[in-house]
Amino acid sequence: FYLFIAFTILMTLGYSWGRRGNRRIYLSAFNALVAVMKPKDQNFTTIGGQTGYHANIIPKKNTFIRRVDATITLLPRQSWLYLPFSVMTMRFDRLFTILFFGKKAMGLLTEGHLIEEKYSRFRGPKITNEESLQMEKLRWREKDFLLYYADEEIKKQLVELKERIGSPGLLRHVAVVPDRDQAFLFMVPKKGYVAEVFPIIYKWLNSLLEKKYNLKMESLKKK
């Protein structure tokens, strides 16, 4: 009887601790996105109780990036009985972010991916145009990454992004997918990490699109 009471108390405390932990993680991630984009419109929804959340964000300045969708899936820290199994299968928290290009940004970039090799071989996404892309392996600090690129320009830009970020940390995948008019990010949203890396990537992408757009306009003027 006493063991049952102790077990019940432990599970109750675990639920409360886990719920607060997950709340801190997703708020840290979403607040970091909002801080960078200063949205003129935003919508947040729950998709999995205490373990899944989705955000639709319209940046204040959205000439080149018109919308950002973010989905975070978290380990069930509120359920100590299920948590060990989830760690074995899901392994870690996940933040997927899609940046949708505005009309002025469409057709400006070519496809490129910077993806952690270990992740790509374990459960990484299938790259649709992999056969048409060139691929190189590169060492990024303590990790091995695969660099897929359609041409030397996007290769150069992704390498520049790599240098800007410094250490890959919990970043797993950065992709520019012009066929879908979007860019894609995947990272582990450890508290504080999104605020560290997302501003760098967002600024890099916006600057790259603006530069390409200006070059396009200059070229049209000369004709």
Buried (B, 14 or more C-beta within 10 A) or exposed (E): EEEEEEEEEEBEEBBEEBBEBBBEBBEBBBEBBBEBBEBEEBEEEEEEEBBBBBBBBBBEEBBBBBBBBBBBBBBBBBBBEEBEEBEEEBEBBBBBBBBBBBEBBEEBBBBBBBBBBEBBEEEBBEBEEEEEBEEEEBEBEEBEBBBBBBEEBBBEBBBEBBEEBEEBBBBBBBBBBBEBBBBBBBBBBBBEBBBBBBBBBBEBBBEBBBEBBEEEEEEEEEE
